[in-house]
């Protein structure tokens, strides 16, 4: 882990051009916010992204490298060089890639470029999960029982600690996230094999094989709190997001507010989240993730020192544009709202539409999007970075879009999401739309009776309802043909070849008395 040098500016920073060190839908999302603020944008692209939507939307764009991330979007020095060459005074990292890289944030500060995110110190402290646990524990934040040693424990020491904590336990990578380097262990005899597997995966994914052990909280919910903090010392929370619908630790659907969280629990979790952020002098947007058991006891899980994929649901229920707020903070300005001005209105749900086959163990589906019709209408928002003719490649994540629906109540948001999913048409590859449609019909989901184990343990798509491909193709053709017929309008040529307006005008002139 690098030792970062504190260099965050406390004085207002004026910038007119922002480089977006990312791709896909989040790059487009940031570009739109910058455009509304009157800021110019600089896009970067790999060879396979040359014609991507985020490149077309930007004011200017620069090639960053070949398709693999390590040769393009993870090239720290190359991105800094492009920022200098383009004259960009600020960099927004989005999420993923270099968003939680303390070295990248420090390089921006060293070059006099505003980093639209937290300080290198905060990223470093919260990026190491072991250090983060110790930091928030010292601030009085409740954590899941686990190993909190200041030194790296040996394999034997970790096994002894696991016995002391009590099975089942969870082995987790000290660096990174997204479920990489994570293993559940229910029996002592399985610990050694799971430990070595977790270390190998962590080393491969993050270049850091360190792990720690914590108690596995079973039947828990994954609930996160959005926090915002400015450089004037103001820190607020924007309510919670329910993120328990996940598979292999990857979120599939998020909603706000959570049907499980009451006003008192929301306030207590929000206050603890603020305390956790303040423990590292946090600034900009961040997310504190919690595990909450069935008795509503909550425990700190980790902090994401960046913008979250699921931030739109919070924007819809609070009315706060989080990306614009990030830019405002990076300019040294105070938060636009205080805590007492944050109100939760209605309910919002987000479905992650991925290029995966839910009928085949969510296997990735790559290729060209031959046709795409996005849903519209009241309460519907779609964030995407692709359109018809674009390619889904194996080099990056499989997300096609984020479909978000808002309603006065959770029931209305669900109804709107059902309608929007039924209108969504994506041809050329398989997507997770059928999964979301089945999920929104599930009585347990509708009743809010789910946890992090729900999708993998108590839910499955009814494969009997999945038609044979040839039948589906015939039905789709018939539906499309009928829709074209109903939309067609045939205008016959007037026999006199003169419009009725002209005929009426002539008749009026002929019968007018002077």
Helices and strands as residue ranges (DSSP letters): E 17-20, H 24-36, E 40-46, G 47-49, H 53-57, E 60-65, G 69-71, H 76-86, E 90-92, H 102-110, E 114-115, H 120-127, H 129-138, H 155-165, E 169-173, E 183-185, G 188-190, H 191-206, E 211-215, E 221-229, E 235-247, E 250-256, H 263-278, E 284-292, E 298-304, H 311-318, H 322-330, G 339-341, E 347-354, E 356-357, E 363-364, E 367-368, E 371-373, E 380-384, E 391-392, E 399-407, H 410-423, E 425-427, H 433-439, H 443-446, H 454-458, G 463-465, H 469-487, H 500-511
